[in-house]
Amino acid sequence: EQREHLAMMIRSRQYDRVIAVAALFVIVLRSRTCHCWQSRTDDTSMSLPIPSDAFSVIPPRTNQDWTDLSKLLVAVFDEEDNIGNRNERRKLGKKLWWNMFEKPALEEYVYKQYVRTARSMKRRKYSILLAKNITSGAVVGMAELGLDAKRPTVGVLCVASETRHQGVGRKLLESCESVVCSTAWNQTVCYVEVEDSNKAAVDFFSRQGYVTRDDADTRMVRVRQGRRLELRPHRILSKQLHPRDDG
């Protein structure tokens, strides 16, 4: 009876066994090779509270910065959607598959896309800013700023879930506004594009002084969904800047 019971358990968990064997294979393979996506930053450090003066905002300067940027974007925009709300057994298997296969592949894809974009926009008005923990060097937030129809627009702003509500997003936004007011850009209005369904983001920008534009409440914007681009409605907000915003 014990053998029959064990056989039934094994048959009912074939999916988990396949995932576990595949994961073991990947772990052994990675232990024998040097993988460029191994971060030098201890991820556990990102769960610690960050004082407002304990992080700096800088552009990406090293390959590791671009690598950490891709990890952050995938963690914020893709991880929850891929694991989703599943029963515990299926969720565990999907999470293992995601961490071993899908996540590294998507991080590499995002890395290549952002490096390619940065190179093509090198002599144009385009900026990527990273919020980095001064102590650990971990990337805890990022912002992407560029010209959209000749308007300086913050297209992406995100913060690691473990470090939200600590002023990181506000500091990134203020840094974007400083770039817009700088001599190189010489603009007095900053725009942001926010997915219309993202109420938390709309509320955040509203608290920072951004208001909905009267002439264009929403527009369709291409958003990365995995490796695909999807058109989604976005709300356009703007803020009148002043020289003092340039610090």
TIDOVO-688307 format. One record per atom (N, C-alpha, C, O): residue in one letter; x, y, z. Coordinates in steps of 0.02 Angstrom, whole numbers, plus 32768, in hexadecimal, padded with zeros to 4 digits. Layout:
BEGIN
AXYZ;...
REM end
This chain:
BEGIN
E80297FC48000;E800080008000;E802B803F8000;E801B80717FDF;Q8061803C8026;Q808D80768027;Q80AC80837FE3;Q80B480BC7FCE;R80BE804B7FBF;R80DA80547F7D;R80A780717F4C;R80B8809C7F23;E806980597F50;E803480737F25;E802880BD7F33;E801F80E57F06;H802780CE7F74;H801D81147F87;H805581407F6D;H804A81777F55;L809381267F71;L80CC814C7F59;L80C881547F0D;L80D8818A7EF3;A80B481207EEA;A80AE81247EA1;A807A81577E8D;A8084817C7E5D;M804281597EB1;M800E818B7EA2;M802781D17EAC;M801881FE7E85;M804E81DC7EE1;M8069821E7EEF;M809982337EB7;M8099826D7EA2;I80C282047EA0;I80F282147E6B;I80CE82257E2B;I80DF82557E09;R809A81FE7E1A;R8075820B7DDC;R8051824E7DDF;R804D82717DAD;S803782607E19;S8013829F7E20;S804182DB7E21;S802B83147E1B;R808182CE7E28;R80B083067E2B;R80E583027DF4;R811E83177DFC;Q80D182E67DBB;Q810082E07D83;Q811883257D6C;Q8152832D7D5B;Y80EB83557D6C;Y80FE83997D58;Y813583B57D84;Y816583D27D6C;D812D83AB7DC6;D815F83C47DF5;D81A183A07DEC;D81D683BE7DF3;R819F835F7DDD;R81DD83397DD4;R820483517D97;R824183597D9A;V81DF835E7D61;V820183767D24;V822383B97D32;V825C83C47D1E;I81FF83E57D55;I821B84267D66;I8259841F7D92;I828C84407D87;A825483F37DC4;A828B83EA7DF3;A82C983CE7DD0;A830183E57DDC;V82BF839C7DA3;V82F883807D7E;V831783B57D51;V835583BA7D4D;A82ED83DB7D2F;A830784107D03;A832D84447D2B;A8362845B7D16;A831384567D65;A833484877D8F;A8378846D7DA7;A83A984927DA8;L837A842D7DBA;L83B9840F7DD0;L83EC84107D99;L8427841E7DA4;F83D684027D5B;F840384037D22;F842084487D18;F845C84507D0B;V83F5847C7D1D;V840D84C07D13;V843E84D47D4A;V847084F57D3C;I842F84C17D88;I845C84D27DBF;I84A184B37DB5;I84D484D47DC0;V84A384747DA0;V84E384537D93;V850784757D5A;V854384807D5D;L84E284857D25;L850084A57CEB;L851D84E97CFD;L855484FA7CE8;R84F885107D24;R851085537D37;R854C854F7D66;R8576857B7D66;S854F851A7D8D;S858885147DBB;S85C885067D95;S85FF85107DB0;R85C384EE7D56;R85FE84DE7D2F;R861185157CFE;R864685137CE0;T85E685477CF6;T85F3857C7CC6;T85EC85BF7CE8;T85CC85C57D1C;C860A85F17CCA;C860586377CE2;C85CE86597CBC;C85D286617C7F;H859A866D7CDF;H855F868B7CBF;H856086D67CCA;H856986EE7D02;C855886FB7C93;C855E87447C97;C852687647CBF;C852A87A07CCE;W84F1873E7CD1;W84B9875D7CF4;W84BC87537D3F;W848B87627D61;Q84F3873A7D58;Q84FB87357DA1;Q8509877A7DBD;Q853B879A7DAB;S84DE87927DE9;S84E787D57E06;S851B87D57E3D;S852187A57E62;R853F880C7E41;R857088147E77;R854F882F7EB6;R857088367EE9;T8510883F7EB2;T84ED885D7EEB;T84C488287F0F;T84A188017EF0;D84CA88277F51;D84A387F97F7A;D845A88107F7A;D844C88467F94;D842C87E77F5E;D83E787FB7F58;D83C688077F9C;D8397882E7FA0;T83DF87E77FD1;T83C087EF8012;T83C88836802C;T83A2884D8056;S83FA885A8013;S8405889E802A;S83CD88CD8014;S83C289018033;M83A988BA7FDE;M837488E57FC4;M833788E47FF1;M830C890F7FEA;S833388B4801F;S82F988B1804B;S830188DD8089;S82D288E580B0;L833C88FB8092;L8348892580CC;L832E896B80C0;L833189838087;P8314898D80F4;P82FD89D280EB;P833689FF80D4;P836F89F880E9;I83258A2E80A8;I83588A5B808B;I83498AA380A2;I83158ABE808F;P83748AC280C9;P836B8B0880DB;P836B8B33809C;P83888B208069;S834C8B6D80A0;S83468B988065;S83888BAF804A;S838D8BC0800F;D83BD8BB18073;D83FE8BC7805C;D842D8B8D804E;D84698B978046;A84138B50804A;A843D8B158043;A843E8AFA7FFC;A84588AC37FF0;F84218B1E7FCC;F84248B097F87;F84348B457F5B;F84248B7E7F6C;S84538B377F22;S84658B6C7EF2;S84438B5E7EB0;S84328B257EA1;V84398B927E88;V841A8B8C7E46;V844F8B9D7E12;V84688BD57E10;I84608B6C7DE9;I84948B737DB6;I847F8B4F7D77;I84548B247D79;P849D8B607D3E;P84918B397D01;P84B88AF77D05;P84E98AF37D29;P84A28AC47CE1;P84C88A857CE0;P850D8A907CC1;P85138AAE7C8B;R85408A777CE2;R85858A837CCB;R85AB8A437CBC;R85DB8A457C96;T85968A0C7CD8;T85BA89CE7CCF;T858B89987CB4;T854E899F7CB5;N85A989627C9D;N858089297C87;N8555890E7CBF;N851D88F77CB4;Q857089107CFC;Q854988F87D35;Q850C89247D42;Q84D8890B7D56;D851289657D36;D84D989927D3D;D84A1897E7D0D;D8467897C7D20;W84B389717CCE;W8482895D7C9D;W846389197CAF;W8427890E7CA5;T848C88EC7CC9;T847388AB7CDE;T844188B37D17;T840C88947D15;D845388DB7D49;D842588E57D82;D83E689097D6C;D83B088FD7D87;L83ED89367D3B;L83B289597D20;L838189277D02;L8345892A7D0E;S839A88F87CDA;S836F88C67CBB;S834E88997CEF;S831488887CE9;K837488877D23;K8358885E7D58;K831E88837D7B;K82EB88657D8A;L832788C37D88;L82F488EB7DA9;L82B588EE7D7E;L827E88E37D98;L82BC88FD7D3E;L828289047D12;L825B88C27D0D;L821D88C37D0F;V827E888B7D07;V825B884B7D02;V8239883A7D44;V820188217D44;A825A88497D7D;A823B883B7DBE;A81FC88647DC9;A81CB884B7DE4;V81FD88A37DB3;V81C488CF7DBF;V818B88C37D8F;V815188C17DA3;F819B88BA7D4E;F816688B97D1B;F815388737D03;F811E886B7CE4;D817C88407D11;D816E87FE7CF3;D816387C67D25;D813D87987D18;E818587C97D5E;E8186878F7D8B;E8141877D7DA4;E812F87427DA2;E811C87AD7DBD;E80DA879E7DDA;E80AA87847DA4;E808287577DB0;D80AE87A17D68;D8082878C7D32;D809087447D1D;D8062871F7D0B;N80D087307D1F;N80E186ED7D09;N80D086B87D3C;N80BB86817D2B;I80D886C87D7D;I80C986977DB1;I807E86957DBD;I806086607DC2;G806086D17DC3;G801786D77DC7;G7FF986B87E05;G801C86A17E33;N7FB786B77E06;N7F91869A7E3D;N7F8086517E2C;N7F5086447E08;R7FA886237E44;R7F9E85DC7E36;R7F9885B77E79;R7FA785D37EAE;N7F8385787E75;N7F8585517EB3;N7FCD85457EC6;N7FFA854C7E9C;E7FD885347F04;E801C85347F20;E804B85057EFA;E808585177EEE;R803384CA7EE6;R805F849A7EC4;R807284B47E7F;R80AD84B27E6D;R804184CB7E59;R804F84E67E17;R807985257E1C;R80A585317DF2;K806C854E7E4E;K8091858C7E56;K80DA857E7E66;K810785A17E4D;L80E7854A7E8F;L812C85397E9F;L815185217E61;L818A85357E55;G813084F77E39;G815084DF7DFC;G815D85177DCA;G819285197DAC;K812C85437DC2;K8134857B7D93;K816A85AA7DAA;K819085C47D82;K816E85B67DEB;K81A185E27E06;K81E685C67DFA;K821585EB7DE9;L81EE85847E03;L822E85647DF7;L824185697DAE;L827B85787D9E;W8211855B7D82;W821E85607D3A;W822F85A87D26;W825C85B47CFE;W820B85D77D43;W8217861E7D35;W825D86327D4A;W828086527D23;N827286207D86;N82B486347DA0;N82ED86147D7A;N832286327D71;M82E385D67D64;M831985B17D44;M832085C07CF9;M835785C07CDF;F82E785CD7CD7;F82EA85D27C8F;F82CF86157C74;F82F4863A7C54;E829086247C82;E8270865D7C63;E828E869F7C7A;E829A86CC7C51;K829986A57CBA;K82B286E57CD5;K82F786F77CBB;K830087307CA4;P832A86CA7CBC;P836B86DD7CA0;P836886EF7C56;P838A871D7C40;A833E86CA7C30;A833986D97BE9;A831A871D7BDD;A832F87427BB1;L82E7872E7C05;L82C6876F7BFD;L82F387A87C14;L82F387DD7BF6;E831A879C7C49;E834A87CF7C60;E837D87DE7C2A;E838F88177C1F;E839487AB7C09;E83C587B57BD3;E83A687DB7B99;E83C688067B7B;Y836787CB7B89;Y834487EE7B54;Y833C88387B64;Y834A88637B3A;V832688477BA2;V831E888D7BB6;V836188B27BB7;V836588EB7BA2;Y839588907BCF;Y83D888AD7BCF;Y83EC88C27B89;Y840288FB7B7E;K83E488967B58;K83F888A67B13;K83CF88DE7AF6;K83E989097AD3;Q838E88DE7B05;Q836289137AEB;Q837689577B06;Q837889887AE0;Y8384895C7B47;Y8394899D7B64;Y83DA89B57B4F;Y83E389F07B43;V840A89877B4B;V844C899B7B34;V844989B27AEB;V846989E47ADA;R842389907AC1;R841C89A37A7C;R83FB89E87A76;R84108A127A4E;T83C689F27A9D;T83A48A337A9C;T83D28A6B7AB3;T83D38AA07A94;A83F78A607AE9;A84248A937B03;A84598AA67ACF;A846B8AE07AC8;R84728A757AAB;R84A58A837A79;R84888AAA7A3F;R84A88AD97A26;S844C8A987A29;S842D8ABB79F1;S84188B027A03;S84128B2D79D8;M840C8B0E7A45;M83F68B517A5B;M842F8B797A7A;M84228BAA7A9D;K846C8B667A6D;K84A58B837A90;K84AA8BCE7A85;K84BB8BF37AB4;R849D8BE67A4A;R84A38C2E7A3B;R845F8C517A3B;R84598C887A1F;R842E8C337A59;R83EB8C507A5C;R83D98C5D7AA5;R83FC8C497AD3;K83A18C7E7AAE;K838A8C8C7AF2;K83668C4F7B0E;K832A8C447B04;Y838D8C277B31;Y83748BE97B4D;Y839F8BD87B89;Y83DC8BDC7B86;S837E8BC67BC1;S83A38BB87BFE;S83848B7D7C23;S83478B757C24;I83AF8B557C40;I839B8B217C6E;I83BE8B2F7CB0;I83FB8B3A7CB2;L83998B2F7CE6;L83B48B3E7D28;L83A78B027D56;L83718AE57D55;L83D98AF17D7E;L83D48ABB7DAD;L83D88AD57DF4;L84008B027E02;A83AF8ABB7E21;A83B48AC87E68;A83DA8A8D7E86;A83C38A547E83;K84158A9B7EA4;K843F8A657EBE;K844A8A6E7F08;K84578AA57F20;N84468A377F2C;N84568A377F73;N84A18A457F7B;N84CA8A207F60;I84B28A7A7F9E;I84F88A8F7FA5;I85218A597FC8;I855B8A4F7FB6;T85048A377FF8;T85298A06801F;T853689C67FF8;T856E89AE7FF3;S850189AA7FDB;S850689697FB9;S8511896E7F6F;S8529893E7F50;G850089A77F51;G850589AE7F09;G84C989917EE4;G84C989907EA6;A849689797F08;A845C895B7EE8;A843389907EC4;A842989C77EDE;V841B89807E89;V83EE89AC7E64;V83A789A27E7F;V838B896C7E7A;V838A89D77E9B;V834989D27EBB;V831389F87E95;V82D989F67EA9;G83258A1A7E5F;G82F48A3E7E38;G83128A577DF8;G834F8A5B7DF1;M82E78A697DC8;M82FF8A857D89;M82CA8AB27D6A;M828E8AAD7D7A;A82E18ADE7D3E;A82B48B0A7D18;A82D08B117CD2;A830C8B157CC8;E82A28B147CA2;E82B58B1D7C5C;E82948B5D7C42;E82588B657C47;L82BD8B897C28;L82A68BCB7C12;L82BA8BD77BCA;L82F48BCB7BB8;G828C8BED7BA1;G829C8BFB7B5B;G826B8C2D7B3E;G823C8C447B5F;L82768C3D7AFE;L824A8C6B7ADB;L82158C447AB6;L82248C187A8D;D81D68C537AC4;D819E8C357AA2;D81778C6C7A80;D81588C967AA2;A81788C6D7A3E;A81588CA47A18;A81738CE87A30;A814E8D187A3A;K81B68CEA7A3A;K81DB8D267A4F;K81C98D3B7A96;K81D68D747AAA;R81AB8D0E7ABD;R819B8D1C7B03;R81C78CF17B2F;R81CB8CB57B24;P81E88D0E7B61;P820F8CE57B90;P81DF8CBB7BBB;P81B78CD67BE1;T81E48C7A7BB5;T81B38C4D7BD3;T81D58C167BFB;T82038BF57BE3;V81BD8C0C7C38;V81D28BD27C60;V81A78B987C4B;V816C8B957C5B;G81C68B697C26;G81A08B307C0D;G819C8AF67C3E;G816B8AD27C41;V81D28AED7C65;V81D58AB67C96;V81F38AD07CD6;V82268AF37CD5;L81D48AC07D0E;L81EF8ACE7D50;L81D98A957D7D;L819D8A8A7D86;C82098A717D99;C81F78A397DC4;C82288A337DFE;C82618A497DFA;V820F8A157E34;V82368A0C7E71;V822D89C47E88;V81F689A97E84;A826289A57EA0;A825E89617EBA;A822A895E7EF1;A8225898B7F1A;S820389287EF2;S81CC89237F22;S81E389287F6A;S81BF89417F95;E822089107F78;E823A89107FBD;E824D89567FD5;E825689608011;T825489867FA8;T826C89C87FBC;T823B89FF7FA9;T824F8A397FA2;R81FC89EF7FA1;R81CB8A237F92;R81B78A487FD2;R81C38A31800A;H819A8A837FC7;H81848AAF7FFE;H81BF8AC78028;H81B88AD28065;Q81F98ACE8009;Q82348AE7802C;Q82548B228007;Q828D8B348015;G822F8B407FD9;G82478B7B7FB7;G82708B6E7F78;G82898B9D7F5A;V82788B2F7F65;V82A18B1F7F2A;V82808B397EEA;V82A08B597EC0;G823F8B2B7EE2;G821B8B427EA7;G821A8B8D7EA1;G82238BA97E6B;R820F8BAF7ED9;R820E8BF87ED8;R82528C157EC4;R82568C457E9E;K82888BF77EDF;K82CB8C0F7ECE;K82DB8C037E84;K82FA8C2E7E64;L82C68BCB7E68;L82CF8BBE7E21;L82AA8BF17DF7;L82C58C0A7DC5;L826C8BFF7E0A;L82448C2F7DE4;L82638C757DE8;L82658C987DB5;E827A8C897E22;E829B8CCA7E29;E82DA8CCE7DFE;E82E98D027DE2;S82FE8C977DF9;S833A8C967DCF;S83278C9D7D85;S834A8CBE7D5F;C82F08C7D7D71;C82D88C857D2C;C82C58CCE7D1F;C82D58CE87CE9;E82A58CED7D4D;E82928D347D45;E82CF8D607D40;E82CF8D927D1B;S83048D4F7D65;S83428D757D61;S83618D6F7D1C;S837C8DA07D02;V835E8D337CFF;V83788D2A7CBC;V83508D547C8A;V836D8D737C5D;V830E8D547C91;V82E48D7A7C64;V82F38DC47C67;V82F38DE77C34;C83028DDE7CA4;C83118E257CAD;C83598E367C9D;C836B8E717C9C;S83838E057C91;S83CA8E117C86;S83D68E387C46;S83A98E3E7C1C;T84128E527C3F;T84248E797C03;T841E8E4F7BC5;T840B8E687B90;A842F8E0F7BCA;A842E8DE47B8F;A83E78DD97B75;A83DC8DD77B38;W83B78DD37BA2;W83738DC77B8D;W834C8E087B86;W83278E127B56;N83558E357BB7;N83378E787BB4;N82EB8E767BA9;N82D18E977B7C;Q82C98E4F7BD3;Q82808E4A7BD0;Q82628E617C13;Q82848E607C46;T82238E747C11;T82038E8D7C4E;T81C68E637C63;T81A78E717C96;V81B58E317C3B;V817D8E057C4B;V81948DBD7C45;V81B48DAA7C14;C81838D947C77;C81938D4D7C76;C81528D267C72;C81218D367C93;Y81528CF27C49;Y81178CC87C3F;Y81258C817C59;Y815E8C6B7C5B;V80F08C607C6B;V80F58C197C7E;V80BC8BF37C5C;V80868C0E7C52;E80CB8BB57C4A;E80988B887C2E;E808B8B517C61;E80B88B2D7C74;V804D8B4B7C76;V803B8B1A7CA9;V80038AEE7C8E;V7FD18B077C73;E800C8AAC7C95;E7FD78A7F7C7F;E7F968A907CA4;E7F968A977CE1;D7F618A977C7F;D7F228AB27C9A;D7F088A887CD3;D7EE68AA27D00;S7F168A477CD4;S7EFD8A1B7D08;S7F288A1C7D47;S7F1689FE7D7A;N7F628A3C7D44;N7F918A3D7D7C;N7F818A787DAA;N7FA18AAC7DA6;K7F508A6F7DD4;K7F388AA57E00;K7F6F8ABC7E31;K7F758AF77E3F;A7F978A8C7E4A;A7FCB8A9E7E79;A7FFE8ACD7E59;A80148AFD7E79;A80108AC07E1A;A803F8AEC7DF8;A80218B307DEA;A80428B637DF2;V7FE18B317DD5;V7FC08B717DC9;V7FBE8B9B7E09;V7FCB8BD77E07;D7FAF8B7B7E41;D7FAD8B9E7E81;D7FF38BB87E95;D7FF98BEF7EAF;F80268B907E87;F806A8BA57E97;F807D8BE47E71;F80968C147E8F;F80728BE47E30;F80858C1F7E08;F80598C5B7E19;F80718C947E16;S801C8C4F7E2B;S7FF08C877E3F;S800B8CA87E7F;S80098CE57E85;R80248C807EAD;R80418C9C7EEA;R80818CC47EDC;R80938CF07F03;Q80A28CB57EA5;Q80DF8CD97E94;Q80D08D177E69;Q80FE8D377E51;G80908D277E60;G807E8D657E3D;G806C8D5B7DF4;G80648D8D7DD0;Y80658D1E7DDD;Y80538D127D97;Y80078D107D8F;Y7FE38CF47DB8;V7FF08D2F7D59;V7FA88D337D4C;V7F998D187D06;V7FC58D187CDB;T7F5B8D017CFD;T7F478CE67CBC;T7F418D1F7C8A;T7F258D537C98;R7F5C8D137C4F;R7F588D457C1A;R7F118D477BFE;R7EF18D147BF6;D7EFA8D847BEF;D7EB68D8C7BD6;D7EB08D767B8D;D7E7B8D5D7B79;D7EE58D7F7B65;D7EE08D717B1D;D7EED8D287B0B;D7EE28D147AD2;A7F058D007B3B;A7F128CBA7B2C;A7F118C927B6C;A7F448C857B8B;D7ED48C7E7B81;D7ECE8C5A7BC0;D7EF08C157BBD;D7F138C027BEC;T7EE68BF17B85;T7F058BAF7B7E;T7F218BA77B37;T7F0D8BCB7B09;R7F4F8B787B30;R7F6A8B667AEF;R7F818B1E7AF3;R7F8E8B047B29;M7F868AFD7AB9;M7F9C8AB87AB7;M7FE98AB77AB4;M80078AD87A89;V80078A917AE1;V80508A8E7AE6;V80658A457AE3;V80448A197B00;R809C8A387AC0;R80B789F47ABC;R80D889E17AFE;R81048A067B17;V80C589A97B1A;V80DF89917B5A;V80FB894B7B4F;V80DD89217B2F;R813789407B6B;R815488FD7B65;R812F88CC7B93;R812688D87BCE;Q811988957B75;Q80FA885F7B9B;Q812288207B8B;Q811687FF7B58;G8151880F7BB7;G818087DA7BA6;G81AD87F17B6E;G81D188237B75;R81AA87CE7B36;R81D187E27AFB;R81A588027AC6;R81BC880F7A8E;R8167880E7AD6;R8139882D7AA6;R812A88757ABA;R813288887AF4;L8114889C7A8A;L80FE88E07A96;L80B288E27A8D;L809888CB7A5B;E809088FE7ABF;E804889047ABD;E8034894D7AC4;E805589747AE7;L800089607AA1;L7FE589A47AA7;L7FB489A77AE1;L7F8589807AE5;R7FC189D67B0F;R7F9689DE7B49;R7F878A287B54;R7FB28A527B45;P7F4B8A387B6D;P7F3A8A7F7B78;P7F628A9B7BB3;P7F678A7D7BE8;H7F7F8AD67BA8;H7FA58AF87BDC;H7F8A8B3F7BE5;H7F748B607BB7;R7F8D8B547C23;R7F798B987C34;R7FB78BC57C30;R7FED8BB37C47;I7FAE8C007C13;I7FE48C307C0D;I7FDD8C667C43;I7FA98C877C48;L80108C6D7C6C;L80118CA07CA0;L804E8CCD7C95;L80808CB87C78;S80498D0A7CAD;S80808D397CA3;S80898D657CE1;S805D8D6B7D0B;K80C48D827CE4;K80D48DAE7D1C;K80FF8DE87D02;K812F8DDF7CDE;Q80EB8E257D16;Q81128E607D05;Q814F8E647D34;Q81478E647D71;L818A8E677D17;L81C78E687D3E;L81E18EAF7D44;L81CF8EDB7D1E;H820D8EB97D76;H822C8EF97D82;H82768EF07D88;H828D8EB97D98;P829D8F247D7E;P82E78F1E7D83;P82FE8EFF7DC4;P83328EDD7DC4;R82DA8F0B7DFB;R82F08EF07E3B;R82ED8EA37E3C;R830F8E847E65;D82C58E847E0F;D82C18E3C7E0D;D83018E1D7DF4;D830C8DE07DFC;D832D8E457DD6;D836C8E2C7DBC;D83A08E257DF1;D83D88E0E7DE4;G838F8E387E2F;G83BC8E317E68;G83F58E607E66;G841F8E607E92;
REM end
